[in-house]
Amino acid sequence: MEQIRNFSIIAHIDHGKSTLADRMLEVTGTVPERKMRDQVLDKMDLERERGITIKMQPVRMQWTSGGEHYVLNLIDTPGHIDFSYEVSRALKAVEGVVLLVDATQGVQAQTLSVLTLAREQNLVVIPVLSKVDSPLARVDDIRAELALLLDIDESTILSCSGKTGEGVPELLDTIVQTVPPPRDGDNALRALIFDFQYSDHRGIVLFVRIFDGALKKGEKLKFAAAGEQFTALEIGVLTPDEEQRSALRAGEIGYIITGIKKPGIVGVGDTVLDLRSQASPLSGYMEPRPVIWASVYPESQDDLALLRQSLERLRLMDSSLSYEEESSGIMGRGFRCGFLGMLHMEIITERLRREFDLELIVTLPTTVYEVIRKDGSIDTVYTPNRFPNDGEAAGVREEWVLANILVPGEYLGGIIQLLHDHEAVVSSTDTMPDGRTQLLAEMPLREMMRNFFDKLKNVSSGFASLSYEQIGKRDADVTRLDILIAEELAPAFSRIVARRRVEEEGREMVAKLKDLLPKQLFVVKIQAKTQGRIIAGEKLSAMRKDVTGYLYGGDVTRKKKLLEKQKRGKKKALARGKVHIPHEVFMKVMRSD
C-alpha cells in the first residue's frame, strides 16, 4: 500500500485533461508507442468525434521515482458541467487530484467548481499549468493568479505540456511525493462501486476501489444496499485494457465481472462485501437529480420494446439517466427521460440512434414544475402536456440556479443585458486578481436552458466561462405554449414559457417551423396557441407540380381538365391529410432553440 498512489485529473472543459493523460501513459510506458493515439482513455466514438470526455475512465500505470517503484491509479474525468456528477464519484475513490489550468485561458468557472469538490473530500491538490508550449500562453500571469486562488507560493505550481510531454515526468514525481498512500484498512472486505458498465456476454462489470480487506477471484460477494449475492467471475486492473489478477488488495482500483444481467440491482455508491460479512457499508453518493426532462418516442410504435431494452442497457452504463414510460394520444407510447443537462440529452439520444439503430422523436426539453392546485394539493409536472390551463392552478413553482460567471471587464455590459433578458438577478460582483469580473447571478433553470450558454459565449467572444448549481424552487409566472400543425396539436413542440415572452416565442416557433417543415401536397397551417387563443400563424404553401408539362399543343380544355383534377386532389388532401414531421425537424428545433 505504501507504493500506491490514487489520483484524478480535474479541470475546466478543454483545458487538456485527456491530452495530459495520454502523455502520462506514454511516459510511463503503459501504452506501447505503436498503440498510442489521441484520447486513449476515451473509448466511445462520440467522445473521440467531439473531443470531450463523457465517461470517467480508470487506468493503472507503473512509475519509478527515486529508485522506488510505484503504482499510479489515475481516474480521468469529464470537464463539461453536465458531467460534474461523474467527477464527484471519481473523487471519492482517490487521495489526491491534479488541478489543471490552461496557461492560455487561466482560472475558469468550472475550475472553481471542481476545486470546491476536491476540497470537500479533503484531497491533496497539485496545481499544474497546461499548454505552456502555446505561443498564446501567459505562464507568469496565470501562475500568479492560481497562487492567489490557492493561497500558495508560485514556485510550487508545476508547468507541463500534454502536447510535447514537457514537465510530465516531474509531475509524476510530484504525485508520488505529495499524494498520500491509501490508509491501512480493516481485514473485512469493503469495496466502493464508483462506476459500472454492461457487457452482453459478461453482464455488469463493476469498477471498484478497495478500501478494506482483499478480494479474490471466485469469491462469493454481496451488495450492501441491494442485498443481492454474486460471484466474482473475474477480477483485474485496467492498463488501460483489462488485465486479470487473482486478487485485489486494499488501496487498489480495479474491475469485477459479476455475470449479473438484470437491471436495477447494481447502484453506483453501493459497497461490495464478503458474503458473510457484517461490516458497515461505505458512505456512497447522493442520487443524481435530473435537471431537464424530455419525452423520447420511437418513430414506429413497433420499436417500443427495442427502445425500452435500449434505455435499460444505457441505464446500466450511465447511472445518471432516469426514465419512465408514458403515453401520448398523438405520439403513441414512449418514455419520459431525465438528463443532467442539454449535452447529456444530446449524447444519450445520439447513442440510442447509433448503438441501437433507433429512429426517434425527441420533444423539447423542460424542467420540473410544482403545480399547487386550488385544493392545496401539489403535483410535480415535468411535461407540458400535463401543465394546467390558465386559472386551473393556485400557483406554480420552478427550480432556480446560482450561476457563477467569469468574464473580462470589457464584456460586462453585454453580459448584464443578457442576464436581464434571461430573468437573472445579479447577487454579487467581484474583481479577480487578473482583472476579470466574477458575477454571481440567480436565475430560473428554465432560462438557463434557453440557449443561455451559447449566447454567453457569443456576447463575450468566447472569453466568459460558466458553472452553476441548483438552489431550490421559487414562484414562477409561466404558461403553456402549444403548436398546431394542420390544425392538429403537435405535443413534441409544446413548451412551458414565461408569460412575458409567450407571444414572442410563439411567433419565433411558427416562423422556424415554416422554414424547417417539408412542403406537402396541400397548404399547411402552422399556429401557436396559448390561454385558449391563437397568437401567431403562418401558412406553408403546397408543393407544386406541373401536371400539364407533358402536353404539347392540342385543345386547351385538356389542360383545364388536368388542373381541375389536381385542384380537387389538393382539396381532398387538405381535408384528410396528416403532416409527417421528419425527425431532423425535431432535432433542429431543439438545437436552435
JOFENJO-V953490 format. One record per residue. SS is DSSP state (a for helix, b for strand, c for the rest). OMEGA is omega in whole degrees, -180 to 180 (999 if undefined). Layout:
SS,OMEGA  SS,OMEGA
//
This chain:
c,-180  c,-176  c,-178  b,174  b,179  b,-178  b,-180  b,174  b,-180  b,-178  b,170  c,-179  c,176  c,175  c,170  c,-179  a,-176  a,179  a,177  a,178  a,177  a,-178  a,177  a,179  a,-180  a,-177  a,-179  c,-180  c,-179  c,178  c,179  c,-176  a,-178  a,180  a,-175  c,176  c,178  c,178  c,-178  c,-174  c,177  c,-171  c,-176  c,176  a,-179  a,179  a,-177  a,-180  a,-175  a,-180  c,179  c,174  c,-179  c,180  c,174  c,-175  b,177  b,175  b,-179  b,-180  b,175  b,-179  b,177  b,-179  b,180  c,179  c,179  b,-179  b,-177  b,173  b,179  b,176  b,-180  b,170  b,179  b,-174  c,175  c,179  c,-176  c,-175  a,180  a,-174  a,179  a,176  a,176  a,-180  a,-178  a,178  a,-180  a,-175  a,178  c,-174  c,-175  c,178  c,-178  b,178  b,168  b,178  b,-173  b,179  b,-180  b,-178  c,177  c,-175  c,-178  c,-179  c,180  c,-176  a,-179  a,174  a,-180  a,-179  a,-177  a,176  a,177  a,178  a,-179  a,-180  a,177  a,179  c,-179  c,-179  c,173  b,-178  b,177  b,-179  b,-177  b,172  b,178  b,178  c,-179  c,179  c,-178  c,177  c,179  c,-176  c,175  c,-168  a,-175  a,-179  a,-177  a,177  a,179  a,180  a,-179  a,178  a,178  a,-179  a,-175  a,-178  c,-180  c,177  c,-179  a,-176  a,-179  a,-179  c,-178  b,176  b,177  c,175  c,176  c,-178  c,-176  c,-177  c,180  c,176  c,-177  a,177  a,179  a,178  a,179  a,176  a,180  a,177  a,180  a,-176  a,-170  a,-178  c,-179  c,174  c,177  c,180  c,175  c,-179  c,176  c,-180  c,-178  c,-177  c,169  b,-179  b,-179  b,176  b,179  b,175  b,173  b,175  b,-175  b,176  b,180  c,-173  c,-172  c,-179  b,-176  b,176  b,-178  b,168  b,-171  b,168  b,179  b,179  b,-179  b,173  c,-179  b,-178  b,-179  b,178  c,178  c,-177  c,175  b,-175  b,176  b,174  b,-177  c,-176  c,-176  c,-180  c,-178  c,178  b,177  b,178  b,176  c,-176  c,178  b,175  b,180  b,179  b,-179  b,-173  c,-7  c,174  c,180  b,179  b,-174  b,174  b,176  c,-180  b,171  b,-175  b,-178  c,180  c,-176  c,175  b,-177  b,-178  b,176  b,174  b,-171  c,-175  c,-179  c,-179  c,179  c,177  c,174  c,-179  c,-176  c,177  c,175  c,-179  c,176  c,-180  b,175  b,-179  b,170  b,-173  c,-177  c,-175  c,174  c,-177  c,178  c,-179  c,175  c,176  c,-174  c,-177  c,170  c,177  c,178  c,179  c,177  c,180  c,179  b,180  b,175  b,177  b,179  b,180  b,172  b,180  c,174  c,-180  a,176  a,-178  a,-177  a,-179  a,179  a,178  a,178  a,179  a,-179  a,178  a,176  a,180  a,180  a,177  a,177  a,180  a,-176  c,-173  c,-178  c,177  c,175  b,-179  b,173  b,-176  b,177  b,-178  b,177  b,-177  c,-176  c,-176  c,-177  b,-179  b,-180  b,-176  b,174  b,-173  b,177  b,-177  b,-180  c,-180  c,-176  a,180  a,178  a,179  a,-179  a,-179  a,-178  a,-178  a,178  a,178  a,178  a,-180  a,-174  a,-171  a,-176  a,174  c,-179  c,170  c,-170  b,166  b,-178  b,-179  c,177  c,-176  c,178  b,177  c,-180  c,177  b,172  b,-180  b,180  b,-178  b,-178  c,177  c,178  c,179  c,-178  b,176  b,173  b,-175  b,177  c,173  c,-178  a,-178  a,-179  a,-178  c,-175  c,173  c,-179  c,178  c,-178  c,-177  b,179  b,-179  b,179  b,176  b,-179  b,-179  b,175  b,180  b,172  b,-179  b,177  b,-175  b,173  b,-175  b,173  c,-173  a,-175  a,-180  a,-172  a,-178  a,179  a,180  a,180  a,178  a,178  a,179  a,178  a,180  a,-178  c,173  c,-178  c,175  b,-180  b,-177  b,178  b,173  b,179  b,176  b,179  c,-179  c,-178  c,177  c,177  c,180  b,174  b,179  b,170  b,-177  b,177  b,-177  b,177  b,176  a,177  a,-179  a,176  a,-179  c,-175  c,175  c,-174  a,-175  a,180  a,179  a,178  a,179  a,180  a,-177  a,-175  c,-177  c,177  c,-175  c,-179  c,174  b,-170  b,163  b,-179  b,175  b,-179  b,-176  b,176  b,-175  b,178  b,179  b,-178  c,175  c,-174  b,177  b,-178  b,176  b,179  b,177  b,177  b,176  b,-174  c,178  c,178  b,-178  b,175  c,-173  a,-178  a,-179  a,178  c,179  b,175  b,-174  b,176  b,-177  a,-177  a,-177  a,-169  a,-179  a,178  a,-179  a,178  a,180  a,-180  a,-177  a,-179  a,180  a,-179  a,-179  a,178  a,179  a,-171  a,-175  c,176  c,179  c,179  c,178  c,-179  c,179  c,-178  b,175  b,174  b,-174  b,173  b,-175  b,175  b,177  c,175  c,-180  b,176  b,-177  b,178  b,180  b,176  b,175  b,176  b,-175  c,-177  c,174  c,-175  c,177  c,179  c,-176  c,-179  c,-173  c,-176  c,-179  c,179  c,-180  c,178  c,-177  c,-179  a,-180  a,177  a,179  a,-178  a,179  a,-180  a,-180  a,177  a,179  a,178  a,-179  a,179  a,179  a,179  a,180  a,179  a,180  a,179  a,-179  a,-174  a,-166  c,173  c,-179  c,174  c,-178  c,-179  c,-179  a,-178  a,-179  a,179  a,-177  a,-179  a,178  a,-179  a,-176  a,-175  a,-176  c,999
//
